[in-house]
Amino acid sequence: FIGVPGKAYDGNWNGFVFSLSLPLAAWVAVKWFVPFYRRTGEISAYQHLEKRFGPWARTYALGCYLLTQLARVGTILFGVSLGLSALTGWSVPVIIVAGGIAVTVYTLVGGIAAVIWTDVIQSLVLLVGALVIAGLLLANHPNGPGEALHIAANEGKFSLGSFGLDLTQSTFWVVFLYGVFINLNNFGIDQSFVQRYHAARDEKAAARSVWTGALLYVPVAALFFLIGSLLFSYYHASPELLEPLVAQYPDGHADKVLPHFIATQLPPGVAGLLIAAIFAAAMSSIDTSLNSAATVTLKDFVQRHLNRGKTEAEALRLLRTATLVWGVLGTGVALAMIGQKSLLDAWWKLSGIFAGGMLGLFLLGLISRRANNAGALVGVMVGVLVICWMTFPDQLPEALRSPFHAHMITVIGTLTIFGVGMACSRAR
């Protein structure tokens, strides 16, 4: 609701290519991942890694996953604070803390069932809010709806990016590859997805939910990219309306344009609806991460290593404690992110770093029967070095820096772990 329109306003639809990769990833998930998890019946996605490669593999993947969820909670809380700050005048830190408390409390009360149903309701609120904004941007454009689309098209706002094979730039193919690998990571090893596979009535119902989510995501993502393009057209025709925001944020205002439009151009009643939509969008994302992180912490750390939470009552108490801890940590990450220029870029880089470390190991264990503990360990060690090399290029001499775009971190990291793991397993 904040990051995608901001990205489209500032650039084009290159980021939308991520959505186009979803059907391919969904097909893989329905064909292999869903049957695998339904057959094993394991609630935690990481037990398989321990069975294949030992406790270290489970701990490593668990660490990557929890860091991903922590980054996700922090990024979303920070994003919603930007929007609500522009709409309400409240300070960003106050909104971050209030939002963190609110979502942590109702995740504590409801558990996974409440998370799923609140996600459904909040997603509907989000969609209605987006449709209202797109309609108002078209209807209220100074020169009419046709001119709004014409301006955006002339300025290249609908471009999907270059179709060249340059891996140093955010081309169509670089974003598509990034999307395939990130979505495979989500469908294959993300605990929040695995929980939903098990929450479905049967395997067919789980497969339908995967396809429904993937196919609905594409038009919804297009709607939010369209909003960003229409915002550009609107303020291109009336630049004076944007001058106060530009003056307030001279170093970058793209993520704040939509909240500025809502606050200054819409009637109070409509603005109130959209405030609810923005808040709902954030809450529906954060509650999933908190519940999944807490579940993994209980199953994979507390019950295994501390030998606690064996009774149902104690497990519930510890699950709620873990939810509270992750809520506090996520709020802290959001506070630390104050000052980031592009919400979407920050999230894509963080998720790409952590996902690259998990997916390669998971695929190695799932696809190759010959892969062994030693080979997997060497693969992970080499893969982590490659990921670090690509993540921190500014810390190296120019001649040693990675030439690849940041979106390639998860792609190359995954392939390195898988390839080296396979090669070393065969060599033994």
C-alpha beads as a LAMMPS data file, in Angstrom:
LAMMPS data file: protein, C-alpha beads

428 atoms
427 bonds

1 atom types
1 bond types

-500.0 500.0 xlo xhi
-500.0 500.0 ylo yhi
-500.0 500.0 zlo zhi

Masses

1 110.0

Atoms # bond

1 1 1 0.000 0.000 0.000
2 1 1 2.993 2.302 0.527
3 1 1 6.065 0.707 -1.027
4 1 1 4.613 -0.488 -4.352
5 1 1 2.852 2.768 -5.374
6 1 1 5.957 4.657 -4.256
7 1 1 8.161 2.457 -6.429
8 1 1 5.870 2.854 -9.456
9 1 1 5.618 6.617 -8.928
10 1 1 9.382 7.008 -8.768
11 1 1 10.158 4.514 -11.547
12 1 1 8.026 2.173 -13.635
13 1 1 6.418 -1.288 -13.545
14 1 1 9.733 -3.163 -13.438
15 1 1 8.878 -4.409 -9.949
16 1 1 5.602 -5.875 -11.239
17 1 1 7.636 -8.577 -13.000
18 1 1 8.034 -10.144 -9.548
19 1 1 4.290 -10.898 -9.622
20 1 1 4.538 -12.550 -13.040
21 1 1 6.835 -15.191 -11.558
22 1 1 4.192 -16.341 -9.069
23 1 1 2.263 -18.756 -11.330
24 1 1 5.473 -20.666 -12.112
25 1 1 6.387 -20.902 -8.427
26 1 1 2.806 -21.893 -7.550
27 1 1 2.915 -24.735 -10.083
28 1 1 6.089 -26.082 -8.450
29 1 1 4.497 -25.748 -5.006
30 1 1 1.325 -27.608 -5.973
31 1 1 3.224 -30.363 -7.759
32 1 1 5.930 -31.008 -5.133
33 1 1 5.827 -28.877 -1.984
34 1 1 2.186 -29.275 -0.912
35 1 1 2.136 -33.098 -1.333
36 1 1 5.466 -33.329 0.496
37 1 1 4.266 -31.429 3.569
38 1 1 0.819 -33.011 3.657
39 1 1 2.431 -36.450 3.477
40 1 1 4.937 -35.862 6.299
41 1 1 2.442 -34.095 8.545
42 1 1 5.178 -31.990 10.142
43 1 1 4.058 -28.568 11.428
44 1 1 7.588 -27.131 11.293
45 1 1 9.186 -26.772 7.868
46 1 1 12.636 -27.397 9.302
47 1 1 12.318 -30.910 10.675
48 1 1 12.977 -32.299 7.195
49 1 1 16.334 -30.524 7.063
50 1 1 17.407 -32.110 10.334
51 1 1 16.425 -35.564 9.109
52 1 1 18.429 -35.089 5.919
53 1 1 21.528 -33.272 7.150
54 1 1 21.522 -33.142 10.946
55 1 1 20.700 -30.591 13.663
56 1 1 23.008 -27.903 12.242
57 1 1 20.909 -27.659 9.050
58 1 1 17.710 -27.136 11.004
59 1 1 19.322 -24.490 13.215
60 1 1 20.857 -22.680 10.233
61 1 1 17.605 -22.529 8.248
62 1 1 15.687 -21.569 11.366
63 1 1 18.038 -18.645 11.948
64 1 1 17.619 -17.430 8.353
65 1 1 13.851 -17.727 8.600
66 1 1 13.553 -15.874 11.900
67 1 1 15.786 -13.063 10.621
68 1 1 13.571 -12.822 7.525
69 1 1 10.419 -12.543 9.629
70 1 1 12.039 -9.975 11.894
71 1 1 13.019 -7.881 8.870
72 1 1 9.497 -8.288 7.447
73 1 1 7.769 -7.111 10.622
74 1 1 10.110 -4.144 10.946
75 1 1 9.792 -3.119 7.301
76 1 1 5.994 -3.250 7.310
77 1 1 5.647 -1.417 10.622
78 1 1 7.966 1.282 9.315
79 1 1 6.016 1.487 6.060
80 1 1 2.615 1.893 7.678
81 1 1 4.051 4.529 9.991
82 1 1 5.050 6.632 6.970
83 1 1 1.517 6.518 5.611
84 1 1 -0.305 7.152 8.852
85 1 1 2.107 9.930 9.826
86 1 1 1.229 11.863 6.670
87 1 1 -2.488 11.235 7.227
88 1 1 -2.748 11.922 10.946
89 1 1 0.194 14.159 11.787
90 1 1 1.392 11.730 14.469
91 1 1 5.111 11.083 14.735
92 1 1 6.540 8.022 13.027
93 1 1 7.975 6.472 16.228
94 1 1 4.623 6.809 18.046
95 1 1 2.788 5.033 15.213
96 1 1 5.402 2.267 15.083
97 1 1 5.056 1.565 18.801
98 1 1 1.235 1.767 18.768
99 1 1 0.986 -0.482 15.713
100 1 1 3.423 -2.978 17.190
101 1 1 1.385 -3.206 20.381
102 1 1 -1.940 -3.573 18.530
103 1 1 -0.917 -6.376 16.190
104 1 1 1.009 -8.235 18.889
105 1 1 -2.014 -8.224 21.198
106 1 1 -4.508 -9.658 18.730
107 1 1 -1.998 -12.208 17.442
108 1 1 -1.536 -13.268 21.069
109 1 1 -5.275 -13.690 21.551
110 1 1 -6.202 -15.551 18.383
111 1 1 -3.403 -17.805 17.133
112 1 1 -3.206 -19.148 13.566
113 1 1 -6.988 -19.472 13.032
114 1 1 -7.514 -15.825 13.926
115 1 1 -4.556 -14.845 11.740
116 1 1 -6.030 -16.581 8.673
117 1 1 -9.510 -15.094 9.073
118 1 1 -8.304 -11.597 9.917
119 1 1 -6.034 -11.838 6.849
120 1 1 -9.105 -12.578 4.720
121 1 1 -11.110 -9.649 6.109
122 1 1 -8.208 -7.211 6.046
123 1 1 -7.313 -8.206 2.486
124 1 1 -10.835 -7.285 1.405
125 1 1 -10.514 -3.905 3.146
126 1 1 -7.162 -3.380 1.425
127 1 1 -8.608 -4.213 -1.995
128 1 1 -11.615 -1.915 -1.578
129 1 1 -9.325 0.900 -0.470
130 1 1 -7.060 0.434 -3.489
131 1 1 -10.003 0.421 -5.913
132 1 1 -11.335 3.637 -4.359
133 1 1 -7.952 5.353 -4.727
134 1 1 -7.485 4.258 -8.352
135 1 1 -11.014 5.405 -9.217
136 1 1 -10.519 8.794 -7.568
137 1 1 -7.158 9.347 -9.267
138 1 1 -8.755 8.714 -12.657
139 1 1 -11.923 10.703 -11.965
140 1 1 -10.166 13.691 -10.381
141 1 1 -7.342 14.076 -12.887
142 1 1 -7.393 17.688 -14.152
143 1 1 -7.455 16.551 -17.794
144 1 1 -9.598 13.426 -17.466
145 1 1 -8.930 9.681 -17.151
146 1 1 -7.626 9.272 -20.683
147 1 1 -4.983 11.924 -20.208
148 1 1 -3.954 10.358 -16.892
149 1 1 -3.096 7.115 -18.671
150 1 1 -1.577 8.973 -21.640
151 1 1 0.856 10.933 -19.458
152 1 1 1.970 7.794 -17.635
153 1 1 2.488 5.917 -20.905
154 1 1 4.447 8.770 -22.492
155 1 1 6.752 8.978 -19.482
156 1 1 7.480 5.235 -19.603
157 1 1 5.687 4.501 -16.348
158 1 1 4.212 1.231 -17.663
159 1 1 7.581 -0.169 -18.774
160 1 1 8.536 -3.588 -17.389
161 1 1 12.217 -2.751 -17.773
162 1 1 14.860 -3.756 -20.283
163 1 1 14.661 -7.258 -21.774
164 1 1 18.440 -7.404 -22.113
165 1 1 20.489 -10.103 -20.393
166 1 1 22.504 -7.675 -18.260
167 1 1 22.725 -9.129 -14.724
168 1 1 24.129 -5.894 -13.299
169 1 1 20.856 -3.980 -13.762
170 1 1 17.262 -4.484 -12.628
171 1 1 16.124 -5.832 -16.003
172 1 1 12.952 -7.820 -16.689
173 1 1 14.846 -11.104 -16.414
174 1 1 16.728 -10.181 -13.244
175 1 1 13.484 -9.302 -11.440
176 1 1 11.770 -12.404 -12.857
177 1 1 14.574 -14.668 -11.607
178 1 1 14.491 -12.947 -8.237
179 1 1 10.723 -13.467 -8.071
180 1 1 10.938 -17.163 -8.955
181 1 1 13.530 -17.882 -6.272
182 1 1 11.890 -15.770 -3.557
183 1 1 8.474 -17.291 -4.241
184 1 1 9.925 -20.817 -4.269
185 1 1 11.441 -19.999 -0.901
186 1 1 8.061 -18.787 0.370
187 1 1 6.113 -21.781 -0.916
188 1 1 8.780 -24.300 0.013
189 1 1 10.172 -23.376 3.409
190 1 1 8.316 -20.343 4.818
191 1 1 6.611 -21.532 7.994
192 1 1 3.567 -19.302 7.449
193 1 1 2.884 -21.088 4.141
194 1 1 3.451 -24.541 5.619
195 1 1 0.971 -23.777 8.411
196 1 1 -1.650 -22.983 5.787
197 1 1 -0.995 -26.217 3.915
198 1 1 -1.863 -28.079 7.106
199 1 1 -4.797 -25.819 8.000
200 1 1 -6.546 -26.756 4.723
201 1 1 -9.115 -29.568 4.760
202 1 1 -7.117 -31.822 2.432
203 1 1 -4.374 -31.725 -0.181
204 1 1 -6.702 -30.535 -2.942
205 1 1 -7.944 -27.675 -0.776
206 1 1 -4.346 -26.703 0.024
207 1 1 -3.475 -26.735 -3.692
208 1 1 -6.519 -24.584 -4.492
209 1 1 -5.454 -22.065 -1.869
210 1 1 -1.982 -21.841 -3.440
211 1 1 -3.408 -21.233 -6.916
212 1 1 -6.026 -18.787 -5.640
213 1 1 -3.448 -16.728 -3.786
214 1 1 -0.971 -16.739 -6.677
215 1 1 -3.487 -15.843 -9.384
216 1 1 -5.196 -13.144 -7.317
217 1 1 -1.864 -11.599 -6.392
218 1 1 -1.103 -10.655 -10.005
219 1 1 -4.094 -8.332 -10.658
220 1 1 -3.921 -6.908 -7.131
221 1 1 -0.232 -6.071 -7.613
222 1 1 -1.086 -4.500 -10.990
223 1 1 -3.683 -2.336 -9.245
224 1 1 -1.120 -0.953 -6.801
225 1 1 1.429 -0.312 -9.555
226 1 1 -1.342 1.458 -11.481
227 1 1 -1.981 3.668 -8.454
228 1 1 1.679 4.704 -8.471
229 1 1 1.553 5.528 -12.186
230 1 1 -1.676 7.508 -11.754
231 1 1 -0.166 9.442 -8.854
232 1 1 2.680 10.448 -11.155
233 1 1 0.188 11.616 -13.811
234 1 1 -1.904 13.498 -11.266
235 1 1 1.001 15.500 -9.871
236 1 1 2.604 15.859 -13.291
237 1 1 -0.512 17.798 -14.303
238 1 1 -0.652 19.754 -11.003
239 1 1 2.921 19.929 -9.643
240 1 1 2.098 22.767 -7.259
241 1 1 0.017 20.349 -5.163
242 1 1 3.129 18.325 -4.385
243 1 1 5.415 21.224 -3.479
244 1 1 4.809 21.033 0.316
245 1 1 5.793 17.340 0.370
246 1 1 8.893 17.886 -1.773
247 1 1 9.960 20.749 0.484
248 1 1 9.462 18.594 3.587
249 1 1 11.316 15.565 2.162
250 1 1 13.903 16.863 -0.344
251 1 1 15.948 13.641 -0.223
252 1 1 13.107 11.376 -1.321
253 1 1 9.336 11.452 -1.061
254 1 1 8.100 8.603 -3.295
255 1 1 6.806 6.398 -0.444
256 1 1 4.925 9.383 0.979
257 1 1 3.087 10.506 -2.173
258 1 1 0.037 8.261 -1.721
259 1 1 -0.509 9.279 1.931
260 1 1 -0.066 12.918 0.877
261 1 1 -2.743 12.497 -1.807
262 1 1 -5.145 10.906 0.672
263 1 1 -4.540 13.590 3.301
264 1 1 -4.819 16.607 1.009
265 1 1 -7.125 15.668 -1.872
266 1 1 -9.830 13.428 -0.396
267 1 1 -12.871 14.145 1.810
268 1 1 -12.405 13.225 5.513
269 1 1 -14.801 10.249 5.343
270 1 1 -13.009 8.676 2.389
271 1 1 -9.627 9.418 3.950
272 1 1 -10.765 7.625 7.106
273 1 1 -11.669 4.527 5.090
274 1 1 -8.273 4.537 3.453
275 1 1 -6.468 4.980 6.766
276 1 1 -8.249 1.811 7.873
277 1 1 -7.204 0.091 4.633
278 1 1 -3.530 1.002 5.076
279 1 1 -3.535 -0.126 8.689
280 1 1 -5.339 -3.354 7.754
281 1 1 -2.782 -4.077 5.042
282 1 1 0.023 -3.812 7.572
283 1 1 -1.696 -5.817 10.272
284 1 1 -2.604 -8.684 7.927
285 1 1 1.062 -9.056 7.017
286 1 1 2.602 -8.626 10.456
287 1 1 0.318 -11.034 12.328
288 1 1 1.322 -13.856 9.981
289 1 1 5.023 -13.277 10.623
290 1 1 4.582 -13.027 14.391
291 1 1 2.537 -16.219 14.608
292 1 1 4.928 -18.177 12.401
293 1 1 8.051 -16.938 14.185
294 1 1 6.534 -17.780 17.569
295 1 1 5.487 -21.262 16.407
296 1 1 8.951 -22.031 15.046
297 1 1 10.585 -20.722 18.223
298 1 1 8.408 -22.999 20.356
299 1 1 8.713 -26.139 18.224
300 1 1 12.305 -25.841 17.069
301 1 1 14.012 -24.212 20.020
302 1 1 12.091 -24.264 23.310
303 1 1 10.665 -27.785 23.101
304 1 1 13.788 -29.320 21.538
305 1 1 16.632 -27.646 23.406
306 1 1 15.081 -26.454 26.668
307 1 1 12.742 -29.428 27.103
308 1 1 9.839 -27.159 28.004
309 1 1 6.326 -26.705 26.666
310 1 1 5.448 -30.390 26.787
311 1 1 1.922 -29.869 28.163
312 1 1 -0.702 -28.017 26.147
313 1 1 -1.116 -25.281 28.762
314 1 1 2.610 -24.633 29.059
315 1 1 3.046 -24.705 25.271
316 1 1 0.306 -22.074 24.865
317 1 1 1.897 -19.850 27.493
318 1 1 5.325 -20.141 25.877
319 1 1 3.843 -19.514 22.415
320 1 1 2.306 -16.276 23.655
321 1 1 5.569 -15.274 25.295
322 1 1 7.434 -15.891 22.031
323 1 1 4.845 -13.833 20.128
324 1 1 5.353 -10.964 22.554
325 1 1 9.145 -11.142 22.238
326 1 1 9.042 -11.139 18.429
327 1 1 6.558 -8.264 18.475
328 1 1 8.922 -6.181 20.607
329 1 1 11.950 -7.065 18.445
330 1 1 10.050 -6.270 15.235
331 1 1 9.029 -2.902 16.644
332 1 1 12.684 -2.224 17.435
333 1 1 13.713 -3.042 13.855
334 1 1 11.041 -0.652 12.541
335 1 1 12.394 2.135 14.729
336 1 1 15.913 1.397 13.449
337 1 1 14.729 1.696 9.819
338 1 1 13.617 5.316 10.165
339 1 1 15.343 7.213 7.354
340 1 1 15.192 4.494 4.655
341 1 1 14.332 6.031 1.273
342 1 1 12.618 3.129 -0.529
343 1 1 10.553 0.695 1.500
344 1 1 10.286 -1.889 -1.284
345 1 1 14.004 -1.821 -2.118
346 1 1 14.936 -2.266 1.548
347 1 1 12.621 -5.258 1.955
348 1 1 13.651 -6.940 -1.302
349 1 1 17.327 -6.735 -0.380
350 1 1 16.827 -8.073 3.151
351 1 1 14.574 -10.924 2.060
352 1 1 16.906 -11.823 -0.796
353 1 1 19.891 -12.142 1.539
354 1 1 18.168 -14.468 4.007
355 1 1 16.191 -16.477 1.439
356 1 1 19.312 -17.307 -0.551
357 1 1 20.684 -19.116 2.445
358 1 1 17.589 -21.273 3.009
359 1 1 16.268 -22.280 -0.392
360 1 1 19.468 -23.863 -1.698
361 1 1 19.742 -26.162 1.317
362 1 1 16.052 -27.091 1.200
363 1 1 16.155 -27.969 -2.515
364 1 1 19.372 -29.943 -2.011
365 1 1 17.647 -32.133 0.559
366 1 1 14.413 -32.452 -1.393
367 1 1 15.754 -33.134 -4.889
368 1 1 18.974 -35.080 -4.382
369 1 1 18.998 -38.419 -2.584
370 1 1 22.784 -38.537 -2.857
371 1 1 23.311 -35.241 -1.025
372 1 1 24.906 -35.878 2.364
373 1 1 25.668 -34.002 5.549
374 1 1 29.264 -33.090 4.692
375 1 1 28.399 -31.949 1.168
376 1 1 25.513 -29.822 2.405
377 1 1 27.692 -28.221 5.077
378 1 1 30.388 -27.280 2.562
379 1 1 27.708 -25.945 0.207
380 1 1 26.251 -23.722 2.914
381 1 1 29.675 -22.427 3.966
382 1 1 30.589 -21.489 0.391
383 1 1 27.101 -20.104 -0.250
384 1 1 27.216 -17.856 2.812
385 1 1 30.593 -16.491 1.683
386 1 1 29.143 -15.726 -1.766
387 1 1 26.078 -14.057 -0.231
388 1 1 28.305 -11.908 2.008
389 1 1 30.499 -11.005 -0.984
390 1 1 27.438 -9.813 -2.906
391 1 1 25.761 -8.125 0.066
392 1 1 28.645 -5.918 1.221
393 1 1 30.436 -4.761 -1.950
394 1 1 31.324 -1.360 -0.491
395 1 1 33.547 -3.042 2.096
396 1 1 35.799 -4.490 -0.625
397 1 1 38.305 -2.977 -3.069
398 1 1 36.605 -2.016 -6.314
399 1 1 38.328 -4.792 -8.271
400 1 1 36.872 -7.440 -5.925
401 1 1 33.306 -6.155 -5.741
402 1 1 30.381 -8.175 -7.034
403 1 1 29.254 -6.936 -10.455
404 1 1 25.746 -8.366 -10.033
405 1 1 22.571 -6.509 -9.140
406 1 1 21.352 -6.976 -5.552
407 1 1 18.347 -8.986 -6.814
408 1 1 20.788 -11.696 -7.883
409 1 1 21.917 -12.376 -4.299
410 1 1 19.200 -14.938 -3.617
411 1 1 19.563 -16.496 -7.095
412 1 1 23.335 -16.952 -6.995
413 1 1 23.348 -17.825 -3.290
414 1 1 20.767 -20.571 -3.818
415 1 1 22.522 -22.020 -6.870
416 1 1 25.888 -21.948 -5.082
417 1 1 24.638 -23.881 -2.052
418 1 1 22.814 -26.394 -4.244
419 1 1 25.628 -26.826 -6.782
420 1 1 28.514 -27.029 -4.313
421 1 1 26.487 -29.311 -2.054
422 1 1 25.803 -31.695 -4.945
423 1 1 29.420 -31.665 -6.145
424 1 1 30.905 -32.284 -2.700
425 1 1 28.404 -35.047 -1.942
426 1 1 29.388 -36.886 -5.135
427 1 1 33.085 -36.438 -4.405
428 1 1 32.855 -38.332 -1.117

Bonds

1 1 1 2
2 1 2 3
3 1 3 4
4 1 4 5
5 1 5 6
6 1 6 7
7 1 7 8
8 1 8 9
9 1 9 10
10 1 10 11
11 1 11 12
12 1 12 13
13 1 13 14
14 1 14 15
15 1 15 16
16 1 16 17
17 1 17 18
18 1 18 19
19 1 19 20
20 1 20 21
21 1 21 22
22 1 22 23
23 1 23 24
24 1 24 25
25 1 25 26
26 1 26 27
27 1 27 28
28 1 28 29
29 1 29 30
30 1 30 31
31 1 31 32
32 1 32 33
33 1 33 34
34 1 34 35
35 1 35 36
36 1 36 37
37 1 37 38
38 1 38 39
39 1 39 40
40 1 40 41
41 1 41 42
42 1 42 43
43 1 43 44
44 1 44 45
45 1 45 46
46 1 46 47
47 1 47 48
48 1 48 49
49 1 49 50
50 1 50 51
51 1 51 52
52 1 52 53
53 1 53 54
54 1 54 55
55 1 55 56
56 1 56 57
57 1 57 58
58 1 58 59
59 1 59 60
60 1 60 61
61 1 61 62
62 1 62 63
63 1 63 64
64 1 64 65
65 1 65 66
66 1 66 67
67 1 67 68
68 1 68 69
69 1 69 70
70 1 70 71
71 1 71 72
72 1 72 73
73 1 73 74
74 1 74 75
75 1 75 76
76 1 76 77
77 1 77 78
78 1 78 79
79 1 79 80
80 1 80 81
81 1 81 82
82 1 82 83
83 1 83 84
84 1 84 85
85 1 85 86
86 1 86 87
87 1 87 88
88 1 88 89
89 1 89 90
90 1 90 91
91 1 91 92
92 1 92 93
93 1 93 94
94 1 94 95
95 1 95 96
96 1 96 97
97 1 97 98
98 1 98 99
99 1 99 100
100 1 100 101
101 1 101 102
102 1 102 103
103 1 103 104
104 1 104 105
105 1 105 106
106 1 106 107
107 1 107 108
108 1 108 109
109 1 109 110
110 1 110 111
111 1 111 112
112 1 112 113
113 1 113 114
114 1 114 115
115 1 115 116
116 1 116 117
117 1 117 118
118 1 118 119
119 1 119 120
120 1 120 121
121 1 121 122
122 1 122 123
123 1 123 124
124 1 124 125
125 1 125 126
126 1 126 127
127 1 127 128
128 1 128 129
129 1 129 130
130 1 130 131
131 1 131 132
132 1 132 133
133 1 133 134
134 1 134 135
135 1 135 136
136 1 136 137
137 1 137 138
138 1 138 139
139 1 139 140
140 1 140 141
141 1 141 142
142 1 142 143
143 1 143 144
144 1 144 145
145 1 145 146
146 1 146 147
147 1 147 148
148 1 148 149
149 1 149 150
150 1 150 151
151 1 151 152
152 1 152 153
153 1 153 154
154 1 154 155
155 1 155 156
156 1 156 157
157 1 157 158
158 1 158 159
159 1 159 160
160 1 160 161
161 1 161 162
162 1 162 163
163 1 163 164
164 1 164 165
165 1 165 166
166 1 166 167
167 1 167 168
168 1 168 169
169 1 169 170
170 1 170 171
171 1 171 172
172 1 172 173
173 1 173 174
174 1 174 175
175 1 175 176
176 1 176 177
177 1 177 178
178 1 178 179
179 1 179 180
180 1 180 181
181 1 181 182
182 1 182 183
183 1 183 184
184 1 184 185
185 1 185 186
186 1 186 187
187 1 187 188
188 1 188 189
189 1 189 190
190 1 190 191
191 1 191 192
192 1 192 193
193 1 193 194
194 1 194 195
195 1 195 196
196 1 196 197
197 1 197 198
198 1 198 199
199 1 199 200
200 1 200 201
201 1 201 202
202 1 202 203
203 1 203 204
204 1 204 205
205 1 205 206
206 1 206 207
207 1 207 208
208 1 208 209
209 1 209 210
210 1 210 211
211 1 211 212
212 1 212 213
213 1 213 214
214 1 214 215
215 1 215 216
216 1 216 217
217 1 217 218
218 1 218 219
219 1 219 220
220 1 220 221
221 1 221 222
222 1 222 223
223 1 223 224
224 1 224 225
225 1 225 226
226 1 226 227
227 1 227 228
228 1 228 229
229 1 229 230
230 1 230 231
231 1 231 232
232 1 232 233
233 1 233 234
234 1 234 235
235 1 235 236
236 1 236 237
237 1 237 238
238 1 238 239
239 1 239 240
240 1 240 241
241 1 241 242
242 1 242 243
243 1 243 244
244 1 244 245
245 1 245 246
246 1 246 247
247 1 247 248
248 1 248 249
249 1 249 250
250 1 250 251
251 1 251 252
252 1 252 253
253 1 253 254
254 1 254 255
255 1 255 256
256 1 256 257
257 1 257 258
258 1 258 259
259 1 259 260
260 1 260 261
261 1 261 262
262 1 262 263
263 1 263 264
264 1 264 265
265 1 265 266
266 1 266 267
267 1 267 268
268 1 268 269
269 1 269 270
270 1 270 271
271 1 271 272
272 1 272 273
273 1 273 274
274 1 274 275
275 1 275 276
276 1 276 277
277 1 277 278
278 1 278 279
279 1 279 280
280 1 280 281
281 1 281 282
282 1 282 283
283 1 283 284
284 1 284 285
285 1 285 286
286 1 286 287
287 1 287 288
288 1 288 289
289 1 289 290
290 1 290 291
291 1 291 292
292 1 292 293
293 1 293 294
294 1 294 295
295 1 295 296
296 1 296 297
297 1 297 298
298 1 298 299
299 1 299 300
300 1 300 301
301 1 301 302
302 1 302 303
303 1 303 304
304 1 304 305
305 1 305 306
306 1 306 307
307 1 307 308
308 1 308 309
309 1 309 310
310 1 310 311
311 1 311 312
312 1 312 313
313 1 313 314
314 1 314 315
315 1 315 316
316 1 316 317
317 1 317 318
318 1 318 319
319 1 319 320
320 1 320 321
321 1 321 322
322 1 322 323
323 1 323 324
324 1 324 325
325 1 325 326
326 1 326 327
327 1 327 328
328 1 328 329
329 1 329 330
330 1 330 331
331 1 331 332
332 1 332 333
333 1 333 334
334 1 334 335
335 1 335 336
336 1 336 337
337 1 337 338
338 1 338 339
339 1 339 340
340 1 340 341
341 1 341 342
342 1 342 343
343 1 343 344
344 1 344 345
345 1 345 346
346 1 346 347
347 1 347 348
348 1 348 349
349 1 349 350
350 1 350 351
351 1 351 352
352 1 352 353
353 1 353 354
354 1 354 355
355 1 355 356
356 1 356 357
357 1 357 358
358 1 358 359
359 1 359 360
360 1 360 361
361 1 361 362
362 1 362 363
363 1 363 364
364 1 364 365
365 1 365 366
366 1 366 367
367 1 367 368
368 1 368 369
369 1 369 370
370 1 370 371
371 1 371 372
372 1 372 373
373 1 373 374
374 1 374 375
375 1 375 376
376 1 376 377
377 1 377 378
378 1 378 379
379 1 379 380
380 1 380 381
381 1 381 382
382 1 382 383
383 1 383 384
384 1 384 385
385 1 385 386
386 1 386 387
387 1 387 388
388 1 388 389
389 1 389 390
390 1 390 391
391 1 391 392
392 1 392 393
393 1 393 394
394 1 394 395
395 1 395 396
396 1 396 397
397 1 397 398
398 1 398 399
399 1 399 400
400 1 400 401
401 1 401 402
402 1 402 403
403 1 403 404
404 1 404 405
405 1 405 406
406 1 406 407
407 1 407 408
408 1 408 409
409 1 409 410
410 1 410 411
411 1 411 412
412 1 412 413
413 1 413 414
414 1 414 415
415 1 415 416
416 1 416 417
417 1 417 418
418 1 418 419
419 1 419 420
420 1 420 421
421 1 421 422
422 1 422 423
423 1 423 424
424 1 424 425
425 1 425 426
426 1 426 427
427 1 427 428
